[in-house]
Amino acid sequence: MNIWQRIILGCAAVALAVMIAYPPWFFDYRYDAPNYPRGGQNIQAQRFAGYYPLWEANTPSDQSLLASMFGVPYQQAALHSFTIRIDTARLSIQIVGLTLGTIILFVMLRGASNWFGKVKDLRSRMRDQTL
């Protein structure tokens, strides 16, 4: 393994740590209408909430903002109807993309130290010929 491959692996490890420390989140809305005929109407929806660190409390707290985000009446937007969860599908896609990119760069840079060494030798030979 050459120096360029080590750099790629180090950068990929840092990127993976940041992805896990700051995962994507989404708001989950669930409303059960008790007065609806036939036992109630279940309404469920999800909206992207952004990227937040795992160690911060990011529970939904602004009822009017959540109501406008989901397009529901303010009366149906009780805070207990909203939850926030990690978007595991989006996080998985990010990790797979990082892994594939790392593998591609790792394979492409397999002979990079030899190539850079050859370029350096060629430059020194060209410089020697001009002198």
C-alpha positions as CSV (number, residue, x, y, z in Angstrom):
1,M,0.0,0.0,0.0
2,N,1.5,3.3,-1.0
3,I,1.2,6.8,0.6
4,W,-1.7,7.9,-1.7
5,Q,-3.8,4.8,-0.8
6,R,-3.2,5.5,2.9
7,I,-4.3,9.1,2.4
8,I,-7.5,7.9,0.7
9,L,-8.2,5.4,3.5
10,G,-7.6,8.1,6.1
11,C,-9.9,10.5,4.4
12,A,-12.6,7.9,4.0
13,A,-12.4,7.0,7.7
14,V,-12.8,10.6,8.7
15,A,-15.7,11.0,6.3
16,L,-17.4,7.9,7.7
17,A,-17.0,9.1,11.3
18,V,-18.6,12.5,10.3
19,M,-21.4,10.7,8.5
20,I,-22.2,8.6,11.6
21,A,-21.8,11.5,14.1
22,Y,-24.1,13.8,12.0
23,P,-26.7,11.4,10.5
24,P,-29.7,12.5,8.4
25,W,-33.0,12.8,10.3
26,F,-36.6,12.9,9.3
27,F,-39.8,14.0,11.0
28,D,-42.5,11.3,11.3
29,Y,-46.1,12.5,11.6
30,R,-48.9,10.2,12.7
31,Y,-52.4,11.3,13.4
32,D,-55.4,9.0,14.3
33,A,-58.7,10.8,13.9
34,P,-61.0,9.4,16.6
35,N,-64.3,10.9,15.2
36,Y,-63.8,9.6,11.7
37,P,-66.3,6.9,10.5
38,R,-65.2,3.3,10.7
39,G,-62.8,3.7,13.6
40,G,-60.7,6.7,12.6
41,Q,-58.5,7.8,9.8
42,N,-54.8,7.1,10.1
43,I,-52.6,9.8,8.6
44,Q,-48.9,9.2,8.2
45,A,-46.2,11.4,6.6
46,Q,-42.5,11.9,6.7
47,R,-40.4,15.0,5.9
48,F,-36.6,15.5,5.8
49,A,-35.4,17.2,9.0
50,G,-31.7,17.8,8.2
51,Y,-28.4,16.7,9.6
52,Y,-27.9,17.0,13.4
53,P,-25.3,15.5,15.7
54,L,-26.3,12.4,17.7
55,W,-25.6,14.0,21.0
56,E,-27.9,17.0,20.6
57,A,-31.6,17.0,21.6
58,N,-33.5,17.6,18.4
59,T,-37.0,16.7,19.3
60,P,-39.8,18.6,17.5
61,S,-40.8,21.7,19.5
62,D,-42.4,24.3,17.2
63,Q,-46.0,23.2,16.6
64,S,-46.9,25.9,14.0
65,L,-43.8,25.2,11.9
66,L,-44.5,21.5,11.9
67,A,-48.1,22.1,11.0
68,S,-47.1,24.2,8.0
69,M,-44.3,21.8,7.0
70,F,-46.8,18.9,6.8
71,G,-49.7,20.9,5.6
72,V,-52.1,19.9,8.4
73,P,-54.4,22.1,10.4
74,Y,-52.9,23.5,13.6
75,Q,-55.5,21.5,15.7
76,Q,-54.1,18.2,14.3
77,A,-50.5,19.2,14.9
78,A,-50.1,18.2,18.5
79,L,-46.5,17.7,19.4
80,H,-47.1,14.1,20.5
81,S,-48.1,13.3,16.9
82,F,-44.5,14.1,15.7
83,T,-41.4,12.1,16.2
84,I,-37.9,12.4,14.8
85,R,-35.8,9.4,13.6
86,I,-32.6,8.7,11.8
87,D,-33.1,8.3,8.1
88,T,-31.3,5.0,7.8
89,A,-32.0,4.6,4.1
90,R,-30.3,7.9,3.3
91,L,-27.4,7.1,5.7
92,S,-27.0,3.7,4.1
93,I,-26.8,5.2,0.6
94,Q,-24.2,7.7,1.8
95,I,-22.1,4.9,3.3
96,V,-22.3,2.8,0.2
97,G,-21.4,5.8,-2.0
98,L,-18.4,6.5,0.2
99,T,-17.3,2.9,0.2
100,L,-17.6,2.6,-3.6
101,G,-15.7,5.9,-4.1
102,T,-13.0,4.7,-1.8
103,I,-12.6,1.4,-3.5
104,I,-12.4,3.0,-6.9
105,L,-9.8,5.5,-5.8
106,F,-7.8,2.9,-3.9
107,V,-7.6,0.7,-7.1
108,M,-6.8,3.6,-9.4
109,L,-4.0,4.7,-7.1
110,R,-2.5,1.2,-6.8
111,G,0.6,2.1,-8.8
112,A,0.6,5.8,-8.1
113,S,3.9,5.8,-6.2
114,N,5.6,4.2,-9.1
115,W,4.0,6.5,-11.6
116,F,4.9,9.6,-9.6
117,G,8.5,8.3,-9.2
118,K,8.7,7.7,-13.0
119,V,7.5,11.3,-13.6
120,K,10.1,12.6,-11.2
121,D,12.9,10.5,-12.9
122,L,11.8,11.7,-16.3
123,R,11.9,15.4,-15.2
124,S,15.4,14.9,-13.8
125,R,16.6,13.3,-17.0
126,M,15.1,16.1,-19.1
127,R,16.7,18.6,-16.9
128,D,20.1,16.8,-17.2
129,Q,19.8,16.8,-21.0
130,T,19.3,20.5,-21.2
131,L,22.3,21.3,-19.1
